[in-house]
């Protein structure tokens, strides 16, 4: 099974990327502007993944204050996007 991690440039560190790659996970993280060595990534996929999550108003506004219920909503939305239901 192919595993991909979409993340914000805030989480762009060499340790996190090496850890993900050692576990067989593809890290699609936007590089920071001040990095000397830029990695190759698919900006379109990263930006659209977050855009599609934020289109669901309940996730964008973080109306669920409990972290577990917010995580469950994000997982439901990702499954729906993956199966092209919504």
N, C-alpha and C positions, 0 to 999 in steps of 0.2 A: 504494500500500500504506500502510495506517495504522500508524504507529509510536507506541508509548506507552512511557514510562519510568516504572516504579514504583520509588520510592526512599524511604529513611528520612529523617526530619526533620533528621538530621545534615547532609544534602546540600542543604538548603533555602537557597540563596543566589540573589540576583537575577541574578548573572552566569550561573550554570548554567542557570537557567530561560530567560533570554533567548537563550542559545546554543542550547538545545534547540529553542525555538520558531522561531529563525531557520533551523533545518535541517528544519522541518516536523514536529517530534516533539512529541507532547503529554506534558507533564510532570505526573504525578500524584504529587506529593511533599507529605507532611504538613507543614504550616507549623509553625515553632517557636512556642513560647508567647509569647516576648518580641517577636514581630514586631508592628509597628504597623498595617500594612496586610495583612490576611489575604486570601489567594487562595481562589477556589472550587476545591474538589477533591472527588473521590469517595472518602471515607474507607473505605467498605465494600470497594471494589475494591483499595485499597492494602493494607489489613490482611489481607484474605483471600488476596492473592497471596503475602505473606510467610508466612502460616499454612500454605498448601498446600505451599510449599517446605520449611518446617521439619518438616512431617509425615513427610517422607522422612528417616529417622534418619541416614543417611550424610551428608546435607548439613547437618543441624542440629548434628551432632557434629563436623563438619569432620575426618573421619577421613582424607581425602586431603590430605596435607601439601603436595603440589605444587599450585601455584595453577592450572596449566593443566588438571590432571585434575579439580580442584574446579569450575572454570569449565565444563568439558565436562559434568559431572554436573548442574550447574544448568541448562545448556542442554537436556539430555535431559529433565529434569523439566519444564521450561517447555514444551517441545514436547509432552510427554505430557499436560500439563494443558490445553494449547491444543486438542489433538485429543480430549480427554476419555477417554483410555485408562485412566489410573490414578485 
